[in-house]
């Protein structure tokens, strides 16, 4: 790329946005820390061009305790007053970080080894309650029973082509079906350490307990344990059924074990094998798409297993020829007694010698001995003579509205006409998308799981969260609904029924359906549960596997939790990463490479993660209408947005130093994230989100775009916002933030992860974010609530009130920011707990960033036209973190760049 020459006026404009002189060093009492004084880009000049002078503050800081009230311990006098009295001129507080062990202190004065000194930060009121309650992050979560972390949550991109789909358990082994074969763990090795970062296992399994893996095969969709033959049967996507010996040769570690091979395999179906069971008479039943059910006789299975491995081809032919197609047996004159929809599950009722087959909205019961159809009934329990259900069409009719000016009225203004045009175009695209996708809408009564309890009753779970109990004859007894998310799996152990939900919850029910316990087991849908070895193992869509003690919840939980918490330092690993956050309202302009280098490069020398938010990248009524239409059909981005991504990447030396994780654009809002390549292996699971707030919460001229990532097992969310404009619109700005915070839901961006690869349930991903009108207020929470770190940044548009244009300029020229901060709308609203509840902001030590005229540097660059907009700190960086040992810093050299160390 050719070098770009920075014009003289551009140099002066950039230089005008930095302080006149570095502020005097402050004491180390805050989580917010000042950047160390390093050489910066040569174009930076520490001056305002009109009478700037440094004002040295002679006041010390007051201290706040964790509850937000003033503490009488360690209070420093302020102009003769104690910190116990709330001053009228300063509402900033220091938060003293917990002391570190001597081994972690680097300087002679007990400060940080890099010499960074601290700055005060302000904490907004209203935190700690409702959706603003900070989630708990600990090695042992107090909100759930202690568990065995058999396979920690792997990064999504490491699982391409090898996602776990299913699990099954014996008393000594846990087997898992994955996209490229099967694997198993010996439970006696479950507490051994993984192979680590330097091990030979592939990325994503470094911390997994030692396991053994098979040769590559087609994706394994289902597993079944055959204790009698000491085999594990698996059904695969290529239509084959394979048998694996439980007693595989043991090895010391997983990485030096050779992949094991199947004992027997044959072509069972043309389509995928969805489920397999063995009846009480020893026959194997398998099902596939199109309503197909086949039986493989006990006699043929026994004969094939007797043959030697060298005769496996003959064994496969022997089993294939014994197959019985049940669908053909119940078809008379071209009319079949069962539906042609896919058979997803099979269930064996050993006591009654019955086999249940589950389709989308119907059931069929078969006699296991004579293999005859006993009964066909629907989800409501009504008997059906012939099931022939066409796909449910959930078309939604929407009234077409036309916007036009009534006759005999004055012509509408440009803004009103633009709004009507945008809403009209967006509505047309939305109606077209609704009509085209309506045919694919699923009935929420669809069965997603089935299990048989110890008392012989059958339990089914549906997409709408309803759990139904049936007797052995197919009569619906009762239904319960303890959670408003889809039921994805069941598991029974003794007199308990375990239920896995799309929300990540696990619930424990008794045989009557009464709720015993409930907890969040994973942060993604639970797609399979399996019991064995004293555990209930759960598999989430991301591939993580946890084991829950069958005694939980119980009195031993608190004892185990206490012991693990006391020994956390012996098994927990701690890492530190510095994060740089920057925001810029570019006003539909484009920056030179030199300007971007000046803005970013001098600050990222020791930064691991860079998050950049831009506003007004592209505007105009036509662009907004097109952007809204594209969003409706799932398309986002623009050529201008791509230009900015490329330009920022070049400034960050994307090829050699940083790697772009992802981005999200909503109209003029653009957020992007870069990660230093040295820590890239620890960062992943990128998700994106967008919440429009303009023109009836439908247009993206105002709103927020977000990115969510996982860094060293911590969830971080970055949200770039552009809130409502104008001095008097404080309430609207507060409402915009509240709408963004409560309604932001992240989804998988342009990544390798898809719902099909997530697990056996086709609805697992779609149902996690499924909107249910019956969801209680306690469960209707934004994805931001569960994040460990949330950073809001952007053009918040909060202004200075009760001050004239000339007064503001005069205070700015004298750098009297203490007085100006008292006139800040945002600080007042945060102090009253009306916005950004419980979040933090560093001390503002730079001139207001609003509003400058183009090509006018320094103090004279503030709007001096007819409107004379009062300068204000519109561009902000605000965050909250649940980590107790956190250190943060705000750059004094660049007004809208902040960094935090996690």
N, C-alpha and C positions, 0 to 999 in steps of 0.2 A: 504493500500500500504506500502511495506517495506521501511524503511528509507534508504536513499542513502548516502553513504560516499563520500565526496568531496575529490578528490585526491589533493596532494600538488601542482602539476603543474597547476591544474585547479584553485586552490585558487589564485595562483600568476597571472594567465592569467586574471582572473576576476578583481583582484586588480589593474592590470596595466591600466585598462581603465578608471580610475577616476583621478581627479586632485590631485596634490601634497598637496595643502592646500586650504581651502575655500578662495575665492576671497574676498577682502574687500567689505563691504556693500556699495550699490549704492543708489542714491537718488530716490525717488518715482516719476519718471516722465514718466513711460512707461506703456503700456498695458501688457508688458511682465514682469512677476514677478518671483522672485527667490523663490525656495522651502524653507520653514522654516527648520532650522537645527534640524532634529529629529534623534534619535538613529536609526542606520541602521543595516543591517545584519552584524554579527561579522566578516565575511570574507572580508569585504571591508577595504582596506588599501589605504591611501591617498598618494601614492608615485609612481614614476617611478623608476625603479631599477638602472638607470644609470644617476647619476648626475643631478637629477631633482631639480629645485629650483623655488621658487615662485617669479614672477615678478610683482611688484605692479605698476599699471598704475597711472600716475599722471595727466592724462588728463581727463577733464570732457566731457560731451556729448554735442553735438549740437542738436538743436531742428528743427523739421520739422513740417510744418503745413499740413493740410489734403490734400492739392493739390500736395504735394511732393516737393514743392519749399521751399527754406529756409525762415524762418520767422525772422524778426528783433526784435521781441518781446521776451524777456526772454532768449536771447542768452548768453551763458556762454563762457568765454574766453578759448581758447585752445592754450597753449604755446605762448601766446602773440597775437594770432590771434582771430578775432571774428568769430562767426559761420556763418557770411554772406559770408565768403570765403570758398570755397570748398577745404578741405585738400586732399593731395594725399595719406595719410596713413590710413584714416579711413572714411568709407562711411556709418557707422551705424547712425541711428537717433533715438531720443526719440520721442514718441508720447504721449503727456500729456492727460490722460483721463479726461473727464468732471468731475467737482467737484460734490460731493454728498452732500445731505442735512446733517446737523449736526447730525440728528437722526440716520443716517446710518453709521457714522464714529465711529470706535471702539477704536482706540488708542489715546493716549494723543497727539501724533504728527499729528493726522489727517490721519494716514495711515489705512491699513486694520486691523481689530481686531485680526487677527491671526498673526500679526507681519511680514508678508511677505513683503520683499523689492523688488524693481523693477530692471529689467535689460533692456538694450536697445534692440530694434528689428529693423530689416531692412525691408523696404517696397520696393517691386519691382516696377519698372516703367511700364508704358503701361496699367495700370488698368483703369476702368471706361468707356471703349469704347467697342463697338461691343459685342462679347460674354463674355468679361471680365467685363462688367458692373455689378455692384453688385445690386441684386434685392432689392426692397423696402420691408421692413417688418414693418408694422404699424397696430395698431388697426383699423384705417380707411385708406384703401389703396387709395393713390391718383390716381392710374391708372384705377379705376373703380368707378361707382356710389356707394353711400352708400346703405347698404342693411340691411334687417332684418335677423339676424342669428337665424332662428327658431330652427334648429338642427345643432349645430357645428359638424364639421368633427369628427366622432367617430373613434377610433382605429380599424383597420381591424379585429383583432383577437377577439374583443368584439362582432362582428356581426355574428358570426357563427350560421347559422340556422335562422337568423332574418334580413337579408339584406332587405332594402327597394327596391322595384322593380318598383313602379309606383306611381303617384300622380294624384289627381283630386281635383278641388276646386269649392266651392260655394262662395257666398258673405260673409258667416260668418264662414265657416269651410274649413280646408284643410284635405283631406283624403289621406292615403298612404297604398298601398298594400305591404305586406312584406312576407317573407318566412314562417312565422308562423301565418299569419292572417292579420288583418287590424288594423289601428289606425287612430285617427283623432285629430286635434287641433282645439279648438275654437279660432278664430283669436282675439277675445277680450282679451284672456289670453296670447297672443303671446309675450307681453313685460314683463310678470312676470318671476321671476328668476326660475331656475331649482331646483331640489331637492338637488343638491350638492353631495359632496362625501359621506356624511353621510346619504343620503336619501335611500329610500327603492327601488328606481328604479334600474334596473340592470346596470351593468357597461357598459359605452358607452353612456348613456342617462343622466348623472349627470347634464349637462349644457343645456339640451334640455328644451324648454318651456313645461309647463304642457300639457300632452296629455292623451288620453283615448284609451284603447286597447281592442281588441276583444278576445274571447276564441280562443285557438289554432286551426288552420285549415291548409289545404294544401296551398302551396305557392300561393299567389294572383298575377296573371300575368297581369290583366287589371282591370280598374275601369271605371264606367260610372255614371254620375250624372243624376238622374231622378227627376227633380224639381216638376213635376206634382204630383207624388206619395210620395214625400219627402223621397226618397230612394236612396241608393247608391248600384249599382249592381257591383259585382266582378266576374271575371272568374278565375278559379283555375287550378292548374296543374293536379289535380285528375279528371278533366273533369266536375266538378260541377260549377253551377252558383248560387251565393248566393246574397240575398238582405239584406241590413242593414238599419235600421231606422236612419234618420238624427237626429231626436229629441231624443237623449239619455239622461237619467237622469243626471243632472249636479251635479258635486262634487267640493269641494274646491280645492283639489290637485289630481294629477294623481295617486299617489302611493296608496291612500286609496279608489280608485274607483274599483268596481268589473268589471271583464271582461264582456262585453256585448255580446249578442248572435245574430245570424242571424234571420231575420224575415221569410225568405223562402229560400229553397235550393232544387235543383234537379240535377240529372245526365244528363248533356246536351250532352257530347261527351265521347267517350272512351279515347281519347287523351286529351292533354291540351287545355283549352279554351284560344285562343290567343287574341281574341278581341270581344267586344260586343258593339252594337249600337241599338238605337231605331229609327225606320224610321218615316217619316212624318205621317204615318197611325197608329202609336202606336205599331206596331209589333216589337219584339226584334229579331235581327239578331246576330248570333254568328258564329265564324269560328274556325277551328282546323287544325291539320296537315293532310297531304294527300289530300288537296284541298277540304275539307269538309266545307259546309256552311249550317246552319240550321236556320229556322225561327220558333219563338214561338209566337203564335197569341195573339193579344191584348185581345181577349175575354177570353182565358184561363188564362192569367196573372191577369186580373181583378177579375175573380172568385176565383183564388187561394189566392189573397190578402184579400179577404173578409172573408175567413175562419179564425177561431180562431187559436191561436198558438198551442192549443192541437190537432188540426186537420192538422198539417203541413205535415204529411205523405200522407194524402189524397190530399192536395194541390200539393205536389210534383208529384204524379201520374197524376193529372189533367194536369199539364204543360207538363210533359214528353210525354203524348199521343198526344199532339197537335203539336208536332214537325214536320216540313216539311224539308225533305232533298233535297236541290236544286241540288246537284250533280246528284242524281238519275233522276231528271226531265230532265236534258240535256244530258242524256246518251241514245244513240240509237244504238241497235245492238252491244253493248259492246264498242262503241266509244263515248267518252265524249268530249264535246265542250270546256271544260276548263282543264287547266293543273292539274296534280296530285301533284304538288309541294305544300308546306305548304302555307296556307293563313295566312298572318301575320297581316294584317290590314283591317279594314272596315271603310268606310267614308259615311256619310249621306249628300246628297245634298237635303235639305228640299225644296228649291224653285222648283227644277225640279222633285222632287219625285223620285230620283234615289239613288242607293246604289252602291258604288265602292268597289270592292274586290281587294286587292293587294297581288300578289304573288311575287316570286323572281324577275322575269324579265318580268312579264306580268300583265295586268289589265283586269278585267271584270266589265261591268256596267249592273246593274239589275234594272228593273222597280219595284219600291216599292209597287205599287198597285196590279198588276197582277202577280208579282213575276216571271217575265220572263226575260230571258237573252237578253240584248239589243246589246251588243258589246263586243268583245274580241280583244285586241290589245297588242302589245309588248312595251317595254320600249322606242322604237324609234317612237312610234305612228302608226306603221303599223298594219293594221287590219289582224287578223288571223282567219281562218275558224275553225281550230282545233289546239289546243295547246298540243303538246306532246313533250316536251323538255327533253332530257336526261340530267343528270347532266353534267355541263361543265367540260371538262377535260383539264386542263392547263399543260399538260406534257411539260417538258422542255428538249430538247435534248442537250447534252453536249459532245463535242468531247473528245474522250479518248486519252490521251497523255502518252507516255512511255518515261521515261528518261533513256538514255543509252549513254555511251561514244562512240563517232564516232571512226571508225577504223582509224588506223595509227596515233592516237593521244596518248599522254602520259596518263597514268592511272591517274584518278582523285584522289585527296586527300581524307582523311577520312571525313573532314568536308563537302566537296561537295557531296560525296556519301551518307552521312547521310542526307543531305538536300534533295537529290533526293528521298531517301527512305521515308522520312517523308512526303514530298509533294505528292508522289505517293499514299501512304496509305490514307492520308487525302482526296485526290481527289476521290479515289475509294469509300470511305464511303459517301462522299458528293453526288456523282452521284447516289448512291443507295438510299440515303435518298430523293433526288429530285424526282427520279422515283416513289418511294413509296408514296410520299405526293402530287404528281402533280395532282392526280385525285380529290383532295379535294380543289384545288385552287378555289377561289370565283371570280366571275365576278365583277369588281369594279363598274359596272353600277347598281348593285343590289339596289333596293329601300329600304331605312331604315326608312322613315318617310313620312307622308302625312297629309295635312290640307286643309281646305277650308277657303278662305279669305272673307272679308266683301262684296266684289263685286261679289262673286260667282265663282271666278276662283279657280282652284285646283292647289296646289303646292306640289311637291314631292322632296325629297332629297335622294341622292345616296351615296354609299360608297366613290366615288371619289370626293365628295364635290360639285357636280353639282346639282343645284336647277332648276327644270323645272316647267314651268307654263302651265296649260292645261285649255281648256274651258270645259263647262259642257258636251260636247258630246265626249270628249276624244281626241280632236285635240291638238297637241303639239304647243304651241304658241311661247315660247321663253325659253331660259335657261341662267342662270347666274352662275358665280363661283367666290365667294369672298374669299374663304378660301380653302386650299388644304387638309383638313382633312374631314373625313366622317361626313355627316349630320345624326344625330341620333334622332332628335325630332323637332317638330314645335309647335307653339302656336300663335293664332291670338287674337288681342285685338284692336277693332276699325279699323283704317286704317293702322295698323302696323302688321308686321309678325316677330315673334321672332324665331330664329334658334339656336338650341343647337348642338354643335360639339363634336367629340371625343377628341379634344384637350383641352376641357374645356372652349372654347370660347362661348359667346353668341353674336349673331349679330341681329340688328334690321333693317328690310327692309320696304320700302313702298310698295304700291300695284303694283308698276311697277317693283319691284325687285331691286330698287336702295338702296345702303347701306347707312343707316342713322347713325348707331353707332355700336361699337364693343368693347368688353372687355373680360378679362379672369375672368370667374365667379367662377371656381373651378380648382383645380390642377389635376382633373381626368375627364373623359368623362361626359358630361351632357346627361343623358338618358331620361329625361322627363321634360316638361315645362307645367305649368298650370296657368290660369289667374283667379283672384277673389279677392275681398276685397281690391281693389286698388293696388294689387301686381301682379307681374309675378314671380311665384315660380319655382325654378330650383332644380332638384334632380340629384346628382352626383352618380357615381358608388360606392363610399365609404359610401354613406348613408347620407351625409350632405345635408341639405335643407336650401336654402336662398330665401328671398323675395326681389324682385327689384321693386321699385316704378314705377308705370306706367307713371309717369311724367319724368322719367329719360330716356336719359340724358336731363337735363334742368337747368335753373338758380338756382333752389333750391338746387341742389346737392352741390355746393360749400358752401352754407350757412350751410347745415346739416353737411358737412364734417368738417367745421371749429368748429362748436359747439361740435361735438363729440371728436375732437382732443384736445380741451381745457379741456374736462372733462374725459380724458382717465384714469387718476389715480383713478377715482371713480368707474370704472367698470373693469379695467384691473388687472390681477393678475400676479405678478412677482415671479419667482423662479430661484434659482441659482444651477447649477450642474457643478461639476468639471469633466473634461474629461482627461483621460490619453491615450496617443498615443505612441506606441512602435514599433520599426522596428528592424529586425535582419536578416542578410544574414547567414543562418545556414550552407551553403556549404555542403548539403546532410548529415549533421551530426544530432546527437540527443543529447539533453541536459539532464543533471541529474536534479532531482527535486530540489536539493539544489541550482543549478545554476539558475533555473527559479524563485525560491523563492527569491534569492538574487537580481535578475533582476527586479522583479515586486512587490513582497509582501510589501517591505518596503515603496513603493511609493503609495500604493492604500488604505491607511487607511482612507482617507477622499474623495476618488474618487467615483463618481457615475457611470461613463461609462468608459470602457476600450476597446480600439481598438488596435489590434495587427496585424502587417504585417510581414510575413516571406517570404524570397526569397530563391530559390534553395533548396526547401524542397525535391524535387525529380527531378533528371535530367537524361540525357542519351538519345541517339537517339531513342532507342526502346520505352522508356517511353513517349517521346515527340510525337512520331507517334501515340501511343495508346491514349494519352490524346487528341490529335487533332481529332482523329476519334470519341472518346466519346463525345467531345464537339459538333460535328456535329449532333449527334442524341440526344443531350440534357442531357448527363450524365457527371458529373464531380466529382472530389475527388479521393483520393487514400488511401491506407492503412497507408502510412507514414504520410499523412496529417491528418488522423484521430488520429494517435498516438500523434501528436503535439497538436491537439485540446484537447485531454484528459489530456495531461501533463500540458498544460496551465490552464485548468480548475481546476486541482488538486492544482496547485500553488496558484490559486485565491480563493481556498475554495469554489468551485462552488456549492456544496450541501447546504451550510449554508449562504454564503454571497452574491455570485454573481449567476446570471442566464445567460446562453449563449443564446443570441438572434439569432445568425446565423453565417454562414461562406460562403466563396466562394473560390474555388481553380481553378486555370488555370495553368496547367502543374506544374512548380515549385513555382508558386506564391500562397500564402495562406493568406487570411484576415479573421479575426474573431472578434466578438464583444460580450462583456459581460456587463451586467447591474446589478447594485446593487439592491437587491430585495426590498429595501425600496422605490425605485422610479419606480419599474417595471410597476406599473399600469399606469404610465404617458409616457411610451415608447412603441412604436410599429410601425406598417406599414413597416416591414422590406422588402426591395427590394435588389436584387443583380445584378451585372453587371460584364462583363469581356471584355477586348479589347486586342487581341493579336497584338504584334508589330514585332515579329521575323519572318524571312524568308518570305518576301513578305506580311507582315501584316496578316499571317495566323497561325503561330506557337506561342505557349505561352511561349517559353523560355525567351522572353522579352515581356513586356506589362504592363497591369494594371488590378487589380480586385477591385471592389468597393462594398460597402454596404451603403444603404440609410435607415435612420430611421426618425421617427418623435418624437421629445421630447418636451413636453409642447407646442405643436402646432408649433414648429420650425422644419424645414427640415434640416437634417445634412447628409452630404456625406463624407465617408472615403474611400480613394483610395490608395491602396498599389501598388507601381510601381517598376519595374526593367527595367531601360533604357539601351540603347546601351552602350557597353563597349569600352575601349581603349581611350588613351589620346587624339587622334586627332579627335574623333567622336563627337565633340561638336554639330555640325549642326544636326547630326542624333539624338542626345539626345533631342535637342530642338524639332525636328520633331516628335519624339515619344510622348513627352508631349502634343504637339498640337493635335496629332491624338487621344490620349486618352481623352483629355479634350473635344474635339468637337464631338467625336463619341460615348462616353459612354452613353448607354441607359439602364436604369434599368428595370427589369422585376420582377414579383412576384417569390420569391424563394419557398422553400419547406414550404409552409404555408397553412393555412386553407382557404385562399382566392382563389377563382377560378373565371374564367370568367362567368361561369354559374350562380354563386351566386351574380354576380355584378349587374345585372339588366335585364330588359326585352330584350334588344338588344343582340343578340348572338354575335355580332361583336364588342361590345363596347371596350373590352380590346385589341383585336387583331388589331383594327383599330387605336388605339392611337399611336402605333409605326409603323403604316403602312408606307412603303417607297413609295413615289410618286416622279417620276422623274421631275415633274413640280413644285415641292416645291421651293419657292423663297429662296434666301439666308437669308432673314430676319427671315423666319420661321424655317429654318433648324438649330436648336439649340440643344445643348446637354442638358441632364437632369441636369448636374452640374450647368448650368447657373442659374436655378431657385432656387437652394438650398440656405438656409440662411447661413450655415456654410459648408465650404469645406476644408478638411484636406488631403494633399498629403504627403505621407511618403513612405520610402523604400530605396532601393539601386539605387540612381540616377546616380551613376558612374561618376559624374563630378570630375575632377582631379585638381591638382595644376600644373600650367604652369610656364615656365621660371625659373625653379629652379631644382637643381640637387638632387639626392638622399641623398648625404652627407649633403648638405645645409639644406634640410628639416629635417633630423634627428637632426642636430645641433640646429635648431630653436625649435624643439619639446622638446629637452632636457632642453632648457632654458625657455620653455613655452612662447615663443615669438609668440603668436597666432595672435597678431595684424598685424604683417608683413606677416604672412602666409595667412591671409584672403585676402590680396591684390592679391595673386596669385591664388585665388579660381576661377575656371572657372564658377561655378554656380553663384557666387556673381556678376561676371562681366556681365554675360548674363542677369541676373535679373536687373542689373543697367541700361542696355541698352534696357530693355523692350522686350527681345526676348523670354523669357520663364517665367512661373509662374507670369504672368502679374497681378500687383495689389495685390499680396499676401505678406505675412509677414513671417519672420523667426527670431527667437531669436538669440541673440549674442552667438556665438560658444565659449565655455569656456572649451572644452575638447580636448584631443589629437586626431589627425586624426584616423579614424577607419579602414582605408585601408592601406596596406594589411598585415595581420598577418599570420605567419606560425603557424601551430598547435603545441601546447604544448611548445611554447616559450613565456614566460611572459615578460612584460615590454617593454622598448624601444628596447631591443634586439629581440623582437618578430616580428618587421617589416621585410618584405621580404628582405632577404640578399642573395638570390640565384643568379643564373646567370642573371635573368632579372632585379633584383633590382628595383622593381616597386616603384615609388615615392609615399610616404604616401599621403593620401588625405582624405577629408571629403566626402566620397561617401554616407554615410547613413544620411538622412536628414528628418526633419519634417517641413513642410511649410503649411500655412493655410490662408484663408481669411474668414471674418465674416462681416455680414451687421449690426450687433448690435452696437449701439453707445456707450453703457455703457458696454464695454467688458474688462476683465482682464485676462491676460495669464501668464504662468510661464514656465520656462524651467529648468529641473532638472540639477543641477551641479554634482550630484553624479553618474548619469548614462548617457552616452553620447548620446544615441539614444532613449531617453524617453522625451516626452514633454507633458505638461498638459495645459488646458485652462479652464477658468471659464466662462460659458455662462450666 
